[in-house]
Amino acid sequence: MATLAGEGDDPYLWLEDLGSGADAALWVRDRNEETIAALAGGA
């Protein structure tokens, strides 16, 4: 399997497992909540 240059250095590579990765989905959901609050003036 071919890999991208520097792929091993990517600290967010685990986020690509959104289909079955509960941790990744939870992390994204949390970041979305923070962003929505900031955009709405609640942060």
Kinemage of the C-alpha trace (Angstrom):
@kinemage 1
@onewidth
@group {chain A} dominant
@subgroup {mainchain}
@vectorlist {calphas} color= white
{ca met a 1} P 0.000 0.000 0.000
{ca ala a 2} L 1.395 3.388 -0.960
{ca thr a 3} L 1.588 6.100 1.662
{ca leu a 4} L 1.806 9.845 1.393
{ca ala a 5} L 5.043 11.632 2.216
{ca gly a 6} L 5.063 12.695 5.848
{ca glu a 7} L 1.952 10.640 6.647
{ca gly a 8} L 3.599 9.287 9.792
{ca asp a 9} L 4.070 12.837 11.073
{ca asp a 10} L 0.365 13.729 10.914
{ca pro a 11} L -1.008 14.029 14.470
{ca tyr a 12} L -4.575 14.088 13.101
{ca leu a 13} L -4.335 10.978 10.932
{ca trp a 14} L -6.629 9.119 13.369
{ca leu a 15} L -9.443 11.526 12.390
{ca glu a 16} L -9.679 9.888 8.976
{ca asp a 17} L -11.416 6.926 10.626
{ca leu a 18} L -14.745 8.784 10.903
{ca gly a 19} L -16.704 5.868 9.455
{ca ser a 20} L -16.030 3.527 12.357
{ca gly a 21} L -13.933 5.574 14.763
{ca ala a 22} L -16.067 6.631 17.719
{ca asp a 23} L -13.179 8.652 19.167
{ca ala a 24} L -12.794 10.623 15.952
{ca ala a 25} L -16.518 11.302 15.666
{ca leu a 26} L -16.642 12.487 19.294
{ca trp a 27} L -13.623 14.761 18.763
{ca val a 28} L -15.237 16.309 15.668
{ca arg a 29} L -18.559 16.761 17.481
{ca asp a 30} L -16.801 18.523 20.368
{ca arg a 31} L -14.873 20.842 18.027
{ca asn a 32} L -18.111 21.641 16.173
{ca glu a 33} L -19.842 22.572 19.427
{ca glu a 34} L -16.944 24.864 20.368
{ca thr a 35} L -16.985 26.509 16.945
{ca ile a 36} L -20.744 27.038 16.936
{ca ala a 37} L -20.565 28.580 20.426
{ca ala a 38} L -17.730 30.885 19.352
{ca leu a 39} L -19.558 31.978 16.206
{ca ala a 40} L -22.732 32.605 18.203
{ca gly a 41} L -20.789 34.703 20.717
{ca gly a 42} L -21.033 32.175 23.511
{ca ala a 43} L -17.321 31.478 23.935
